[in-house]
Amino acid sequence: MANALGRNGKLTAEQHAIWRAGNDWYNAAYPNLSDADPDVYDHRINPGAAAWFKDSAHHLLERVEPYLRLLDAHQVPWERLESADPGRIIYEDEVQVVVVPLAG
């Protein structure tokens, strides 16, 4: 959601710098999943696919707060979700899973 604000020019210059710094850090710290598996976020193959950080990924989770402040500043609602079973796992590594939600 913060990426949409940034890509669509909705952020102030200061907010844009915060967003860009966060994304640059994540890009340097962790590889893009789409590079490893181009189909992971393909909506036809994996409808609704979403990444979830594992609760053990403290170094990644602690950097989410600035994004949440950006969302709050633009009145974009968000909620923190935790789940022992977020869906069908289509990708997993030491810090995250990508899942397709289970049909409800």
N, C-alpha and C positions, 0 to 999 in steps of 0.2 A: 504494500500500500504506500509506503514511503517512496519506493522507486517510482510509482506512478506520479506522485506529486513532483518528484525531481525531474522526471522525463517530460512532464507536461508543463514545466515552467511555473509551477505554483508556489515555489519556495522563494523566500527572500534570499538576498546574497549570502547573509550569514547562515541561514538554514541550509542553503545549497552547499556551502563549504562543510557543514557538519555532516550532511548526507553523503557528500562525495568522499570525505575522509573515512567515514564508516565503510562505505563500499570498497574503497581502495584497500583498507585494512583486511576486510574479508577476502577480497580477491587475491591479495598477496599471501594470506594465511591458509587459504583453502582452495583447492582446484574447483573449477566450474564442473558440476555434474554433467551438464549437457555435452561437454567435451569428451567425457569418458563414455557416455551413453546418450547419443543424440535423441533417442526415442523416450528417454525417461519422462519428459514433460509433454510428449505428444498427446494432445487431447483425444485423438482417435484411438490410440493404443492404450493409453493410461488416463482415462477421464478422471478429472479432479485430483490428479497427482499433486501432492504437497510434501514439502520437506519438514521434518520435525527434528529439532536438536534433541539429543539424548540428555537426560538430566545430569549426566556426568561431564558434559561438555562445558564446564564452568567458564573457560576462557572465551567461548563463543557467546554464551548466554549473557555474560556480564556486559557485553558490548551492544546489547539490544536497546538499552534504556534511551540513548539519544534518538533512536527511530521512534520510540513511543512518545517522546516529547514533541517530535515533529507532527505526529498524528494528532496528538492532543491540541497543538497550536492551530491545526486546520480542522478541528472538530470531526476527525475521522474516527469513528468508533472502532475499538479493538478489544479483544479479550485474550487472556492467557489461558491456554488449554493444556492440560496434562492428561495423558492416557497411557494405560498399560497395553492397550490394543487399539491404536489409531487407524488401523486398516491393513490391507494386504500389502506387505512389504515388497517393493520392486527394486529397491536399492538399499544397501546398508554398509556403513563403514564404522570406524571407531567413535565418531561423534554425532552421526545422524542416521535417520532412516528417511526414505521417500516412500510414501504409501499411497495407495488408491483407496479411498474410503469404502467401507463395506456397505453393500446395498442395505438400506434400512427399510 
